[in-house]
């Protein structure tokens, strides 16, 4: 049943960005919306327990002049670790596969230099239960976006590489 809820939430994240972009008239388009998938690489103390992760995001950019935009990200990250076997107090061998789900809600400023951009975002990360800082750098070619970011929140850190598609330019 838990997987059904995850699937429904992921569908909502994807559809929200595409519907927001299509709802606006082409001449009045100010809000630029898109989706992305991310590969997550835990670092620091998080790398001791977790090995890799996957994320799905909706992005909303609101241009402010020629070189800047406000950015809003809403995303779901699922981070997994290696299977570890251990013996409990009764002598039974048990398997532990650590998994962590982190919902991310972040906003910040994006500075664009031609096809390259840099971002400085702050946001709330659910299972870390902390406000985090997320610097990022990206490359946007038309509607395709490639971004690298580094998340630091509550003493936990991870890098991510995102491949995205914007529903509008």
N, C-alpha and C positions, 0 to 999 in steps of 0.2 A: 504494500500500500504506500510505503514511503517513496518508492520510485515513481508512482503515479503522480504524487504531489510535486516531486521535482520536475517531472516532465511538463506538467501544467504550468508551473512557474517559469520554466525556461521558454515555453511557448509565449507566455505573456510578455516576457522581456523582449523577445524578438519582434513580436507583433506591435508592441508599443512604439518602437522607433519607426517602423515602416508606416504605421498609420499616422503618426505625427507628421511625417514628411509629406505623405500623399494628401493630407487634409488641407494643406495650404495651397493657395493659388500660385501658379508658376511665376507670375509677375511679382507677387508680394513675398516670396520665399525669404524669410529671415532665419528661421530655425533650420539647422542642418542636422539631420538625424541619421544614425547608422547602427550597425551591430558588429560585434567582433567575437572571435574565439581566441582564447589565450592558453599558452603553455606556461605553467608556473614552476619555478625553480626555487625551493626553499633555501635560505642561507642563515648564517649565524646559528643560534641555538635551535631554531626550527629545523635545520638540516639534520640534527641528531635523531629526530623522530620521523620526519617526513622526507620522501624522495622526489616527488613530482606532483603536478596537479593540472587541472583543466578548468577553464573559466568561460563564461558566456556573458556578454555585456550589451547594454544599449547605451548609446552616446547621443548627447544633444549639445550642439555647438550653436551659440548665438553670436554672430559677428558684431564686433565693436570697431568700426572703422576698417581700414585696409589691412592692418597687421595684427589685430588682436581679436580674441573671441572668449566669451565665457563658456566654460565646459562643464557639463553635468554627466556623470557616469553612474549607472546602476548596474550592478553585476553580481553574479553568483560564481564562487570559486569552490572547487572540490579538490582537496589536497590529500594524497594518500601516502602511506609509508610501506616499508617492507613487512612481509609476514614474519612475525617473531614467535617462536615456540617457547613456552615456559611451563614449569611444573607448579601446580597449585599445592595448597597445604595437604590435600588428600592424595597426592602423588599422581594425579592425572595430568597428562600432557595437553595443554591448551594452546590454541593458536590465536595470536592477537594481530590484527591488521588495522593499524591506526588510520583513521580517516577524519578529516575536518572539513566542515562546510563553513565558508565565510561569505556573508552578504556584504557587499561594498556599496556605499553611497558616498560619492565624492564630487566636489566641485572646485573649480579654480580657474586660473587664467591661462590662456594659450597664446603664445606669440609665434606668428607665422613669418618665415623667411623663404619666399618662393615655395618650393614643394616640401621644405623641411620646417618642422615646428618643434618648440619646446613647451612643456607644461609644468606648472606648479599647482598641485591639487592638495586639498585637505579633505578628510572624510571620516566617516564612522565605519568600522569594521566589526561585524556582529559577534562572532565567536571569540574574537580577541577582546571585545567589549572595550574598545579604546578608539580615540581619535588618532588618525595616522596622517603622515606626510607622504605624498606620492609625486616625486619628480619623474618626468618622462620626456622622451625625445622620439620624434616620429618622422615618417616620410609619407606624404599623401600624393598619389599620382591619379588624378581624376577622382574616381569614386573609391579606389582601393587605398587602404591605409595600413601601414606597417609601423608598429610602435613598440618600444622597449621602455619598461618602467621599473621602479624599485620602490616597494612599499615598506614603510617603517611605522609600526604601531605597537604600543605596549610592550616593548622589548623584543618583539618578533619582527622578522624581516623576510621578504621574498622578492625575487625578480620575476617579471613576466614578459613574454613576447606575444604581442597580439597581431592578428591579421583581421582586418575589418573591411566592411563595405558600407559606403554611405548611400542612402536612398535618394539623396539630392545633392547638388553641388553647391 
